[in-house]
Amino acid sequence: MSQSATTPSTPSPSTAGGAPGAHPSAAPLPEATHRTVEVPGGRIHLVEQGTGPLVLLVHGFPESWYSWRHQLPALAAAGYRAVAIDVRGYGRSSKPREVSAYRMLAHVADNVAVVRALGEETAVIAGHDWGSPIAANTALLRPDVFTAVALLSVPYAPRGETRPTEAFGRLGGDGEFYISYFQEPGRAEAEIEPDVRGWLAGFYAALSGDAVPPSDAVPPSDPGDVARYSVLPGGKLSDRFPEDVRLPLPWLTEADLDFYAGEFERTGLTGGLNRYRNVDRDWEDLAAWNGAPLTQPTLFIGGEFDAPTRWMSDAIKAFPRTLPGLSASHLLDGCGHWVQQERPTEVNRLLCDWLHTLPAAPARTSG
């Protein structure tokens, strides 16, 4: 596939590095390059930095390539070609109108096409939130291209026997589980888009480690934990958000929020929400891989207070069977859902240490 455009990176409002858990000021991504590449479904916008073995970074909802802003320079410094994409439906990537265009198979095809467009034969893939199952299924379906997988926040869970919308319909306590709430086109958009910035601030805060102090921790099996992410009859998901969100959070500045909000104010939320609206199509498409293990070398990083980590504790317990190539599984103390943003230094170290164990890893540099 051909390269469509290449431009130098514009300054990033946020930076990486510093002591564990810290977000000190430093130079923005001066070496990063923005470009768009052609894929079967349109175009994918990406940001890349560094040279060496390719590491493809896939974000989740509601984010963008920018969620990997701390990892791009760290991976580049460690000897890798780090590439963070805008998933289809986000940012400057294509946004097909059809809901079915956001099925898992389309994302797999996008990722393969990005690798080819960059002139590479193979890559390591890493994903966060929805990016985690996208990365896992990309590696599952195309092990010839994707040689190792890092999963952040959402554990690997092979396709099962139950249709996903049926399973989600049983959750939510007295309300409607948020994934069920997202199913109807236009419904969540009507809540979010009148005040994108305010909604994002509440959503980011609600799922962060800052919103779940240790004294409020509950067992993963407690239905009240799931109920925190459900919509009561006649209500909105934002009814569950913290009442008073004050920025900056330890990991999210006003400038960071401005970037995210600006992207969604320009594009809307439908592209991102359409990922949720394909869970049953994915289940049908992936029938041949029912229960299939992911055999490549794998890394998992979750947060102690990360909702998917807690809801999917059984999936983590099943890793010896479902991830026979698992190198390590880490739960970061006190961390919420946005692991690579909340704990950039720690995640960078874990990623780089793991990458250096893989075949054909670049030599470590001193200093």
Secondary structure, DSSP 8 states (H G I E B T S, - for coil): --EEEEEE----SS---SSTT--------TT-EEEEEEETTEEEEEEEE--SSEEEEE--TT--GGGGTTHHHHHHHTT-EEEEE--TTSTTS---SSGGGGSHHHHHHHHHHHHHHTT-S-EEEEEETTHHHHHHHHHHH-TTTEEEEEEESS------SS-HHHHHHT-STTSEEHHHHTSSTTHHHHHHGGGHHHHHHHHHHHTSGGGS-GGG---TT-HHHHHTTEE-TT--GGGGS-S---S--SS--HHHHHHHHHHHHHH-SHHHHTTGGGHHHHHHHTGGGTT----S-EEEEEETT-HHHHHTHHHHHTHHHH-TTEEEEEEETT--S-HHHHSHHHHHHHHHHHHTTSTT-------
